[in-house]
Amino acid sequence: MLRKTLIIFTVVTSMSICTALSAQSFNEWKIIHAGTLLADARENVRTEQSIIIRNNEIVEVRDGYVSPNQVNGAANAKVIDLKNQFVMAGLIDSHTHILGQQEPNRRELRVTRSSQFSTLMGVEYGMRTLRAGFTSIRNVGGDRNAIFALRDAINQGVVMGPRIKAAGQGLTPTGGHGDGGGFRDDIFPHPHSGVCDGVAECRKAVRTQIKYGADHIKYVATGGVLSMTATGTGQQFTDEEQIALVQAAHAMGRKVAAHAHGKIGLEAALRAGVDSIEHGSYLDADTADLFVATGAYLVPTLIAGHTVERIASERPA
């Protein structure tokens, strides 16, 4: 069944590419004849359905297999025959780092791997993601030059891949969870590292990411388990710095995601006004109440803990 399901994901994604290449028409129609359709995960599947799409947007789902001349204005619609397939909407992954994967020498790669190479890695990982059924992702930190290039190439139809909402470089205090330094300054000055300290620097760091194309902002509110330095999982940015980060992003129309494990730093991020918490490992009932009060979302990243445990078991202490 999985193999059959993946067909629709490719169709949906290539649909956006075709639209980008022929945007001048503004009237491109497609009709998908779906043998079995899961339109809503809360409902039972439907059979013999027609999905009517105009300019990359689903405008209607009808019972039966309709022809183009049965749809007003869609006489030239392309009909995609999936009568023998199981069809569902593309999945969304809200927490990705699409430019790479965990590698034993990842620290050294920060100073040896180019942004161009990372972009090409992203093309491969993007296709893997697409084939797995994910047509939209939120990338929450990585080489900003690489991720923005990948996002734009997909949007313009240059390469195939999932739609990407990209944060650019994750923001971190000096020595914090996201600070990939520790090298000599002449080896790794890394001006795009996202390191910032103090209210003024934090505001500027946010604005800089937006200047270069960030769709949203990601910062580390607490330490983490894959840090370059052993700093625990407690709060790292101060309350004032977090408020400055969030206010600067919101002022320029960007939402904010905060990496947070420990309860104190997690709740400080919520009080600062973040839109989502990534991980939220040590939240409790009081923290949950604060989520409700602030309206923030939790992205639990359940696979992350499993992955870290596996990596730890494979490497000597």
Secondary structure, DSSP 8 states (H G I E B T S, - for coil): -HHHHHHHHHHHHHHHHHHHHTTTT---EEEEEEEEEE--TTS--EEEEEEEEETTEEEEEEES---GGGSTT-TT-EEEEEEEEEEE--EEEEEE-TT----TTHHHHHHHS-HHHHHHHHHHHHHHHHHTTEEEEEE-SS-HHHHHHHHHHHHTTSS---EEEE--S-BB-TTSTT----S-TTT---TTS-B--HHHHHHHHHHHHHHTT-SSEEEESB--TT-SS---SSB-S-HHHHHHHHHHHHHTT--EEEEE-SHHHHHHHHHHT-SEEEE-TT--HHHHHHHHHHT-EEE--HHHHHHHHHHHHHS--
